[in-house]
Structures are given as structure tokens and as C-alpha cells.
Amino acid sequence: MFRKPKFKSRFRVETVEEEGVFLLSERGAIILRDRLYQLLVPLLDKNLTTDEIAEQLQDKLPAPYIYYALMELKQKGYLIENEEVLPANIAVFCEHLNVNLENARHRLQTTKVAVKALGTPFALEFIATLESLQIQVAEEADLEVVLTDDYLRTELVEINQKNLARSRPWMLVKPTGTIIWIGPVFHPHKTGCWECLSQRLQGNRPVEGFIQRRKNYALPLTPPLANLPSTLQTALSMAATEILKWIIQGENKRLKGVLVTHDTLALETQNHTLIRRPQCPVCGIIKQEHRQPLPVVFGSRKKTFTADGGHRCLEPEATFEKYQQHISPITGIVREFGKLSRNLNGLTPTYFAKHHFASMFDDLSVLEQNIGGRSAGKGRTDAQARASGFCEAIERYSGVFQGDEIRVKNSYQKMADKAIHPNICMNFSQAQYDNREKWNAYCASFFQRVPEPFNEEREIEWTPVWSVTHQCFKYLPTAYCYFGYPLSSEPNCWADTNGCAAGNTLEEATVQGFMELVERDSVALWWYNRISRPGVDLESFNEPYFQALKSYYQSIHRELWVLDITSDLNIPTFTAISRRNDVKVEDIILGFGTHFDPKLAIQRALTEMNQILPAVLASHADGTTQYAASAEPPVLDWWKTATLENQPYLAPDNNIAPKVHSNYPQIEHNDLLDDIKLCQQIIQQRGMEMLILNQTRPDIGLKVVKVIVPGMRHFWKRLGAGRLYEVPVQLGWLKEPIPEEQLNPFPMWM
């Protein structure tokens, strides 16, 4: 019990006779209905002891009633001791935070703050603001606050290291500019450090990074910053208030590992989570020198979601919620994520993601692609499309070379049978190598280019990949395994996305990656040989979505059909095709899908086609298609010139009855491990080998793998010997292999 109780300073106390007592505060109101409180109120502001209050009310109420009422008011947090512990303005603030005033005073008296300024001359103003809040400023302090104009200033490297060594928390503030940055508060060994933040910041500044590489700049490219007295005062005051909270509460959960931005133009505040990176070279727990490659071990994973996109262990909503902290233009790996506007029909939801990506070809066109967006998501439902786009962005990010990957240096010749020749995976022909300069000049996209022939004598870096087939490590060039691997003078291989997939578990990602390999291999066999394949009777699948989508396409003057392009691997694979039927230019678009479940495979093909559809929907006033400026020459060439008449293999083969649902065996595994075993069996039966590269990043957690089956084909124009020529003959699609020069001249452009 307080000696001399009074209502807390944050309350305005009003009594309405015969109704009750009202405690009004800035953040709400409390009603005390008992008549006893009406008797107490006049006495609680007279500096009386509890005994004196009981004595003055003894004629009206028994003393135990009065003591009980006072105790109840105290327990509910409405009363404090009637003495001045802190200035009234700070006391009210503390009360709103439910901080004991005595504790707050003690912490303010014993906690010191150091202030340092880098690139900004406002340290004195900030110190004055801190001192106005009773905060003590000293050189030797419990918390260091650094004011700066750029969170990537090189001086912060040393500040970070010193505070880590001292286990002292510290905080960053950018008080200048139209967007104020406050925090994070770095807590050594509890949150990420500045190096963790720096890695993300650099990834989210692709333009600045491009200029720095081109001009060999070491310092950050800080733009001119607005410096209004009003916004500066706002920034310094906000930062000082957060430091006050950190002191009086003993912590500040809002800024612990969180950067808060305040946009003074939009009057919006956002939180940006600092991710602690286990692989951080400064504060991380994973030490590069102790790392060894680990075998890929699969376990039982029950399927819980099979309705859209693939078979998963979590529903798409749960996946997105679990990893959405990675979306931020400052601390995220996805700097922007959103929905494409063209989905008025509700059938074609598509999401886009802009994120850090790197390529061997560090040129302006690649930079523009990175700025415009690198990933997209598709699905029958909005939730699946959102999760798909987000997971693809994480997949792409995880596949970018960061420098801490396990690798060994040697030549192909000296690696002996441990190494896999990269062209067994890339499958370029000798003619393509011979004509690469002319072809590369035509290709705007790096993924369609042809590298130099592989030099088997040159020492390069190799990455261990796990052979699921032989249960041992094999090695592939690191340049083939990771995007953005530093360019050599004669690059002879580079990474692609084929077989890359993200999933809630390793098993989930592996199945998805393998299905992509099968899909693209099947597309290559069909596309480059221009083989007519049977159509599919969509009505036989009894799926309302298929019919609704077909009706929608008809409403925008487009035909839609599906072909079965299943190969010798006997995993249902389909291509969805659509063309305009009201104008001469048909703008033919395609989508592909593979899965053990044929209905799901068709759905994947249709939703992938939906993802392409917005690129050909916009029209000029005369009705002709308005293509995006970013559309590449091979793609435009296809859209403008390809027709069903001059590309007859796009039409269903009328000599073969359309495929119906009952034509496909129903493989009903409830466990993803069973799917993996079947995938492995299919590959081994055809004398091939399944390899897995685990690209999962410790700071993200979503599992990412690259599934590799040497000999299987990408659908890009890679025309080397092997399955492309052999399988169509084995299946009876062709009587003899088609010569390379007679293959489809259109490269697969997706």
C-alpha cells in the first residue's frame, strides 16, 4: 500500500454524482461505478495518508472497506505515491508505458548514452534533446548512438566491431532526408549486427552497386538529402524518445533488431526487420573454415496441401506468413512485392517480386531487368499465386553466389571421375560453339547465349553436389551452380534456373525441382523437333476452373487448348497454348506443367500461361498489341510472326484421339518421400543420375535446391547430341533424328 496515494498523473479525474468516477487519459477512459470511489476521489488529491483517508470517511464506511478499495485501485494500476519522482511530462510518459517511476528514475540516473556523428553535423542538437529528457550523455556509455547520412558509411565497420567486442548495444539514426531512419538497436549476440544489415542494404541498391563497380568507387553513393529544420527536429526527437524508452524500460522491443522508417512526405511509418545471419563473417556462428559439405538426407514428409501448384507440407498462406519478414526495400531480400493489376476476371492472379539478383553479365540490360522485377508467381488462387511469386524470389536470391559457398579449386582433368563436365548438363552442340559470336550478338538475354568451349586444363572452382543415385559427392563448376559467380576472361559455363525450386522442406523443394527438369526436358523434345502431339479433353477432368478459364479466354478473343507432351519418363506433362483469333497477329502464348497428378500438371500449365497473358493484353488505339519496352527481340519475333498455320505442331494431332482423365494412372502418395523415391527410380531406369545442390541460406530458412540430371535437356536452345535426338525416335514420334540445322529455328523464349 502507498503511504500517500494519488491518482496517476496521466488521469484527469471527473465525478458525475450518482453515476460514477471517470478516469480520462490520452489513450482511453476508465469508469468506476461504486459509490465508494465517489467518496474517495476528493481525498486522493489532498496529500493524505491512507490512514488519514480512512479516518475522514469513518462516519460513512468501515475502515476495511476503504483500505480494500485503495488496495484494489493500486492493483489495477490507477494509483501512485504522492511525491515528485520525475518531471510531470516524463512521469506521464512513463505511466503510459506502465513503467514504475522509481525504476525509471533509477535507470535514468545510472544509464549513459554516447553520441557520435558521421556525415551529419547535428550531434549537439541531439545531445540537447537527450538532456531535455533527463538522459545522461557521456563518452563512456551503456549505449552508443551514431547519427549518419548513410548506413553504409565505411566508418561503421570499425564501430560495429568495437561494440561487438565490448558486448555493448548501439543504435543507428539517419535524421536527414525525406525518409527518416531510426534504429535498429544492435544487441551483440542477440540481434544481427551492422554487417548483417550492410549485406541486405547493398543488395537493395542495385543501381548504386552498378555504378560503384563501373567506376571503382569504394564509398557509398549518398544522394542529396533534404534537410529541413522541421524534419530534422522530428527525426532527432523521435530518436531521443526511443532511447528514453530503451532506458526506462530496460529494453526497446520496437527497435531491437528493427529499423523504423518515417516518410515525411507520405506521413507513413514502416518497420524493417534486421535478420541475424548465422553465416555473417563478423557475428555469425557458422565459420567458413570449419564447413564441410553435407550429404542430402531425405525423410518422411506428409502432404497437407495438394489443391494448387504442387504437393506441399504447408498451405500457401502459412508459407507466406512464415517468411514475409524478408520483404523490405531496406532489410529484405525482396525489396518490392505486389500483385499485377490485370486480374479483373479473378481467374488469373499473378504476383511480381523485385529482389537482388546477379549475373555474370554485369551490363545495363541486366541491371534494368533487376530493377523491373526478377520473379513472378502464378496459381489458381490468389494465395497460391502470392506464395509462388514470393518463394520464387527466395529461390532466385538463394542461388546467387555470395562468396561463402563450399568449393575446391582444380582442373577438370585432375578431378578425374569426381567432376562432371558442365556441357553434359548444358548440352550445347559444336555448331553452337562455332557460331556463338554471331548468335550471342542476336540474344539480348544472357540465358540464351552460348559460352566459350570448356577448358579442361584450366584450374577453376568446383562445388560439391550430392549424388542421390550413387550416395556420394560429385563436383560441378561453381559458375554453373550459382548466379553471379565472378566473370572470368573466358566464361565457359554459367548458371540457369532449371531444376531450382524452393519449398517448406527439402523433400518438397526436391520434388518441385525435379518436376521442372522433366517439364523442360519434355518441352525441348517437342518444341525443337516440332512434333505434333495429342490434344487433351479438358471437360473429362471435371474441373470447373478449366472451363471458367476457357470461357474467359474466349471473351478476350483468344482460343485455348492443351497438348499432352509427356516423354519417355511417363510423368504427365502438358503445354497450354492460346492465340488471338480476331486479328492477323496471333500473339501465341504458352505455359507448361508437369506432375504425377495430371489434373495438377494441366493446372500448372494453364496458370503459367496466365502469367504470360498480361504481356499481350494491352492494345493501341488501332487494336494492335502494345508490347512492353522490355520485351526481347526473340520474344517479339515470336509474338508478331508465329501463327498456328506456320507452326502446325502447336495444334493437336488429329490422328490421335484426345487424351482424357482416365488415360492417366493415378499415383496417390501421401508422403513426399515416396514421390522422391519414384523420381529417383525413373531416372535410374534410364541410366541417368540424380544430383542435388542444397542452396538453402541459413539466414532465410526456406529450403532451396537445384536438382540436376546430366543429359536431361533445358528448353532453351541447346542443341547438343543426346536425348533431344534419341528419345523422339525411341518413342516412335520420328523415324530418324532430325539434323540440327533442321530443328525449330525459334528458340524457346520463356
N, C-alpha and C positions, 0 to 999 in steps of 0.2 A: 504494500500500500504506500502511496505517496504521502509525504509529510504534509505538504500544502498543494493539493491537486488543483488543476485548472484545465479547461478545455484546450486542446492543441491549437496552436497559432493559426493553423490553416482553416479553422472553422469560424464562420460567422454564426452566432447562436441567436435564434429567434424563437420566442414563445408565443403561441396563439392560445389564449385562455380557453379551457375546456376541450382543446383539441390535442395539443402536444407540443413537444420541443423539436425544433428543426435545426440540424447542423448542416449549414451550407458551405460547400467548398468548391474550388475551381473544377474539380473532377467528379462532382456528384453531390448528392444530398442524403442525409440520414434522418429518419423520423423516430423519435422516442415518444411513445404514446402514453406510457404510465404517468399518472398524476404526480407520482413521487418525483419524477425528473423536473416537473414544473416547479416544485418546491426547492430542488437543489440548485437550479440554474442561477438564481440571483446571488447565491452564496459562493459559487465557484469562481467568481472574478473579484473576490474581496480579500485575497491573500490570507485565507483562513486555513487552519489545520483541520484534519478530518475530525478530530475530537471537538473542535470549536463548531464545526458544521453540525455535528450530531447534537451538540448542546443547544444550538439555536433552534433546532427542529424537534426537540424532545417533547414539546407540548402537542405536536401533530403526529409524530411517528415514533415507534420504538427504535432505539439506537441500533439494534441488529439489522433492521430493515435498511437503515441509512448506510451502515458500513457495507452491507451486501450490495446495495445499488452502486456505491462508489467503486467497489471491487469489480463489479460487472462492467462498468464504464471503462475501467482501466484495462481489463482483459480484452475488451473489444477494440482497444487502441484509440480511445477517444480522449484520454486524459494524459497530462504530463505534469512534472513537478513545476511549481510556480517559481521559477528562477530563470534568469537570463544566461543561458549557456552559450548561445551563438547569436549574432545579429539576427533580427527578426526575418529579414529576407532569406537568409541562408537556412534559418530554422524551418520556415515554411517549406522550402525546397526539400530539406531532409525528411520532413514529415510525409511529404507526398511519396517519397521513396521508401517509407516505413523504416527509416534508419534512426536508431536511438541517438538522441542529441549528444549525450555524454560520449558515446563511442565516436560520433562524428567529430566532436571537438578534439578528442584524443588523437584521432588519426590525422587531423589537420595539423596538430602541433608536432607530430612525430614523423610525418612523411614529407620528403623534399623532392622537388622536381628540378631537373636541369633542362635548359633551353639552348638549342643550337640552331643556327640559321645557315642554309646553303642556297645561294642564288636568290635570296629574298631578304630585304633589309628591315624586316618588321619584328625582330626579336624584342626590342624594347617595348613596343606596343603590346606584344603578347604577354610579356612579364608583368606589365602594369595590370592587364586584365586578370591574370592569375592572382596577383596580390590582392586585388579588389574582392576576391572570393576567399580570402584568408589562406591561400595556398602559399607555402614557403618555397622560394626559388633559391637554389644553391648549386655550385659546381659539382660537389659530391652529393649524389641524389639517389633516390629509390626508383625513379622513373626518368628516363631521358626522352625529351620531345624534340623532334627535328622538324623545323619548318623548311620547306623546299619548294622550288618551282617545278621540279621534275623528279618523280620517284625512281628514275633510272640514273640519277647522277652517280658518277663513279666513286665519289667520296663515301657513299653509303655502304660500299663493300667493307671498308675498314670499321665503320660504326657498327655494322651488323656483327662482325667477327668479335669485336671487343665486348659487346653486350652479351653475346653468347658465352664468351669466356667467363664473364662475371656473373652469368645467370641473372642478368638484370633486364626487366621488361623495358621496352622502349616503344615509341609511337611516332608515326609519320603524319604530317599535316601539309597539304598544299592549299594555302589560303588565297592564292591568286587565280585569276581566270574566271570564266563564267560558270564553270563547274568546280565546286569546292570539294576537295578530298580530305576526309578525316579518318585517321586510322590506316591500317589496323594497329592495335596494340599487340606487339610481338612478345610472347611469353616463351623464353627459351625452354626447349624440350617439351613444351606443351602445345604450342601452335607452330605453324610453318614460320620460317624465318624470311628475311628480306630476299635471300637468294631464291627461295621458292616463289616469292612474289615476282621477282625480276624475270624469272623464266616465263611466267604467264604474260607479263606485261610486254615483253619482247615479241612473243607470238601474236599478240593482238595489235601490233604496229607494223603490218606488212609493208606499207609504203615507206615509212621511215627506215625500216630494215633494208629495203631495196636500195635506197639512196646511200645509206651507210656503206653497203657492200660495194656499190659502184664507185663511190668517192673516197673509200677507205677512211671513213670517219669513225673515231672511237667514242666520241661524246654523243649523248642523245641529241636529237634534233627537236629542241623545245620551241614551239611556235610562240608568236607574240601573245601575251596573256592580258586580258582585261584586268584593270587594277583600280576599280572604283573604291573610294573611301567607304561607301556603304557596304559593298560586298566583302571588302577586307574586314570591316568591323564584324559583319555577320560570321565570317569564317573563324576569326580569332575567338569570338565569343562562344560559338558552337564548340570549338575545340576545347576551350577552357572549361566549359560546362561539363563536357565528357570526362575531362581529367578530374574535376571536382567529384563526379560520380565514382570514378575509379578509386579515389582516395577514401571517401566517406563510406562506401560500400565494401571496400576491400577488394573489389574487382569491378570490371565493367563488361558484362556479358555481351552488350551490344557491339563493342569494338574488339572483343577478344577474338583475334583471328578473323576480323571482319573489317572491310573497308567500306565506309559510308560516303556516298557522293550526294551533293546537294546542287541541283541545277538551278541557278539563279534566274535563268530565262524562263524555264518551264515551271519553276517552283515545285520541283519534284525531288524526292529523296529515294535513293536505292541502296540496298545492301549488296555487297560483293564478297563472297566467302573466299578466304585465303585457304587454299588446300595445302596441308602439310605433305610434302613429297618425301616418302621414305627413301627415294633414290637421290635426294638432294646432296650434292658434293660437300655442302657445308654443315647442314644439320641432320642429314639423313642417317638412318640406321643400316642401310644397305651399303656395304663398302665394295667398291668395284674390284679391288684386288683379291677379295675373298670369294668372288662369284664363280660358280661352275654351272654349266648347262644342266638342266634337269629333264629327265625323261617325262614324256606326256603320259599320265596315268588316268584312264577314264574310270568313272564309277557309275553306279545306278542313279538315274535322274528321271523321276516320274514326270510325265507330261501333265500339265494342268490347264493348258490353253492350246486349242487346236483349231480355232474357228477362222483365223485370218492371218495370212502372211507366212505362217510356218508353225511348227510344233514347239511350244515353249514351256518353260518351268514357271514362268510368272506371266500374269496378264500384262498387256502393254501399258495400262495406266500405272501399275505398280513399278514397272521398269523405269518409266519416265520420272515418277516421283522420287525414286531412289537415287537417281543420278542428276537431277536437274540443277543441283548446286554448281554444276560445271558450265552453266550458261551465264555468261557475263562478258561484256565488252572489255573488262579490265582484268579480272582474275580467272575467267573461264577459259575452257578450250574451245567453246562455241561462243563466238562474240555476238552473234545475232541469230535468232531462230524464230521463224514465223510461218504463217500459212499463206500460200498463194491465193490471191483474191478470186481467181476464176474457179469457183466451185458452187455456182448458184444452184446447180442441179442436185447437190447433196450426194452424188454418186462418185465423184472423182476428187476426193480430198488429197491435197498434195502439200507437203511442207518443205521448206528450204532451210539450209543451215550454212552460215558463213563461219569459217574456222581456219585456224592455222594449217597450212599445207606447204610442202616443199617439193621441189622438183629439181632434178639435175640441170634442167634448162632454166636457168635463172634469168629470164628475159621479161620484157614488158608485157607480152601477151599472157604469160603465166601469172604475173602479178595481177593483171586485170581479171583473170579468171578467179584468183583467190579472193579479190575484193568483192566480186559479184556473187560468190557463193560456190561452194565445192560439193555439197551433198544435198540430196533430196530424199523425201520419204513418200511411200505410197501405201495404200491399203484400202480395203473395202469400207472400213470405218474411220472416223476422224482420229480415234485413239490409236489405232494401228498405224495410220499414216504419220502421226506425230512421233510415236516411238520409233518407227522405221527411219525417219529422217534424222532423229537425234542419235540413234545408235550408229547409223552410217557415218555421221560426223565423228563420233568417237572412234569408230573403226579406222577412218582415214587418218585421224590425228595419231592414233597408236602406231600406225605404220610408217610414220615419219622418223627418219634417223635422228637420234638425239645425242649420240656420242658415247653413251654408257652401255651400249649393247655388247654382249659377249661375242668375241670374234678372234680369229687367229690369222696370221699372215703367212702366206706361202704361195707357191705356184701350183697350177693345176697338175703339172707333171709330177711334182714332188708329193702332192696329196694322195696320189695313187687312187685306189678304189674308194677312198673315203669321200672324194669330191664328185659332184655331179656336174657335168658340162652344162653351162647355162642354156645353150641352144637346144638341148633336149627338152627344156621347158619352154623356151621362146619359139622354137620351130620356124626360124627364117630359112629361106632357100638360098642357094648360092647365087641365083639370078638376082634376088633381092639385095644381097650384099654387093653384088657387082654394080647395081643400078641405084644404090642408096642415095647418092648425092642428088640426083635428079628427083627422086621420089621425096626425099626429105624437104627439098625446096618447095614442093607442092603442098606438103602437110603442114597445116597450122598447128595441129595438136601434137604434143610430144609423144603421146601414146601410140600414134600411128607411124612414128619414124622407125628407121632401121639403123641399128648401131654398127660400129666397126666390127669386123670379124674378131672373135675371141682369141686373145693371145695366150696360149697355153704355157708359155715360158715366163711370163711376167709375174712378179710377186704382187698379190692383191690380198685384200682382207676377205675372209670366209666366215660365214655364220653357221653355227650348228643347227640342224633341223632334225627332228625325231622321226625315224622311220617306224611307222606303226606296223609295217609289214615285217621288217627284219629285227625290230626291237633294238635298234642301235642308232647312234648319231651318224648322219651324213652331213656334208657341207656344200653350201651353195654360196656364190659370191654375195657379199653383203650388199653390193649395189643392186642385185636382183631382189633382195629381201626387203629393203627399206627405201621409201621415197626420200629424195633429197640427199642421198649419200653424196659426199663431196665429189664434184666432177673431176675426172682425170683428163689428161690431154687427149686421150683416145678412149672415150667410153665405149665399152663393148657389151654392156648389158645394163638394164635398168629395171626398176620395179614396176609392176602393174597391180591392179586391184583384183585380178582373177583369183578366186578362192579365198579372198579375205572376207571375214564375217565377224560380227560381234554377237554376244549372247549373254544371258544371265549366268550361264555355266559354260565350262569348257566343252562339254558334250553338245550343248545347244549350238554354240558357235561353230563347232566342227561339222555338224550336220548341215547347217546353213551354208558354210563354205564349200562343202563337198557338192551340194546341190547346184551351187553356182558353177563349179567346174563342169559338171555334167551338162548343165544348160548351155553353156557357151561352146562346149565341145560339139554338142548336137547341132547348135546353130551353125557352126563353121562347116560341118559336113553338108548340111542342107544348103546353106547360102552360097558358098563358093562353087559347089558343084551344080547349083541351080536345079535341084531335084524336085519334081512335083510330089507332094505328099497328100495324104487323105485329109479331108475336112473333118470337123467334129460337130456332131449334132448336140448343140448346147441344151436343147429342150430335154434331152434324155437325162440330164443331170439334176433336173427338178430343183434348180437353184434360182429363186426369184431375182437375185441380183444380176445374173447373166441376162435375163430378159429385160430388166429395167435399164441396164446399160445399153443394150442393143437398141431399145426404143429411144433412149436419149441421143445416141449417135445418129439415128435416123432423123431426129428433129433438127440436127445441125447439118443435114445433107451429107451424111457420111455412112458408108457401108461398113459393117464389122463382121469379121469371121475369124475362125480359129483353125489352124492346121496342127496335125499331130506330126512332130518331127523326132519322135523317140528313136534313139540309136540302138546299137548293139548292146548297150548297157541295160536296156529294158527298164529304165526308170522313166515314167511318163513325163514327156517334155513337149511343150506346145509353144507356138508362136501366134499371138493375136495380131491381126492386121486390120487397118482401116484406111479407106481412101475417100476423098471427096467425090461426089457423083453429080455435082451441079455445075462444074466448071472444067475447063480443059486441063489445068494443072491439078493433079490429084492429091498432092501433099500426103503421100503414103507414109503412115507411121506404123511402128511395130512395138511389140512387147513380148517378153519371153518368160517362161516359168517351168520349173522342174520340181517334182516332189513325188514321194511314194504314193501320196493321196492324189489321184488325178484331178479331182474337183479343186483341190487347193492349188495344184500346178496351173490349171486354167485360170484360176482367180489371180494368181501371181502375174501371169502373162497379161491379163486384162488390166490390172492395176498399174503395171509398168507402162503399158500403152497410155493409160490415163495420165501418167506422169509426163509423157511427151506431148500430149494433146495441147496444152496451153501454148506451146511454141508455134502452132499453126492455126490458132483460133483468131488472132487479130487480123483485121482486114482494112485495106484502103477504101476510099470512097467508091472506087470502081469495082469493088468486090474481090480484088486480088489480095493475096496473103501479104500481110505486113510482118516480115521476118525480123527477129531480133538482130541488132547490130553485132552481137557476139556470136551469131551462128557462123560456123566454119564452112569454108568452100566445099568440102566433100558432102557435108550435110545439105547445104543449099542446092548443090548439083543434084542430089537425090530427090529432094522435095520438088524441085522445078521440072525435072525431066522424066523421072520414073513413073510409069503407068502400068496398070495391070496387063495391058496389051503388050508392052515391050519387056515386061518382066513376068512372063506367064507362070513361073514356078511359085509365084505368090498366091496363085489361085488353087483351090482344092483339085486334086486329081480325080476327074470324073470317072476314071476306070476302076477306082477303088471305092467301096461303099463307105459313107461317113462313119467315123468311129462313134460309138455310143458308150454310155457309162458302164454297161455290163461287159464290154470288151476288156476292161482293165481289172487285173487281180487286186483284191483288197488286202493290203498289208496293214494289220492293225496292231502295232506295237504300242504298249503303254509306257515304255521306258526308252529314253533316247539312247541308252547304251545298246539296246537291241538294234536300233537304226544304224549305229556306228558299226556294229559287227557285220551287218548286212552290206553296208557300203564297202567295208574292207574286203569282204568275201567277193563282191562283184569285181573289184579291182584285181585281186589276186588271181581270179579265174581267167583273167585276160592277160596275165603275165606282167602286170604293171605294179608299181609300188606307191603306197600312200605315205606322204610325209606331212608333218605338222610343224609349223613355226609358231610358237606362242608369243604373240606380240603384246600381251596384256601389260599395261603400265601400272605400277604399284600405286601411283597417286590417283588413279581413276577407279580401278576395281572391276569395271565391266570387262568380261573376258573377250579377248580378240585373238583370232588365229588366222594364219594363212595356210590353207590346205593346198598341197602341191602333189600332183601326179604327173611325173615326167612322161611326155608323149601325148598327153591329152591337149587338145587344141584350144587356144583362145579364139574368140570370134573376130578379133582384129585380123588384118591382112598379113598373115604369117604362113607362108606357102611351102615350107619345107616338107620333105618326104615323111611318110608315116600314115597315121590314121586318116588324114584328110583324103588320101587317095585310096587307101586299102579298104576301109570299112564300107563305103558305098558299094564296092564290088562284092565284098563278103556277104552283104545283106541282100544282094540281088537288085539293088537300086540302079546300078550301072553294070554294063557287060565288061567294061575295062576302064582303068583310071583315065580321067581327063587330064591332058597335058597342062602344065602350069600356066602357059600362055593363053589357054582357053578357059580358064576359071573366071568367075564373075569379076568384071573389071571394077565394079562398085565395092569399095571397102566397107565392111560393116562399120557404121558410123556412130553407134550408140556407146 
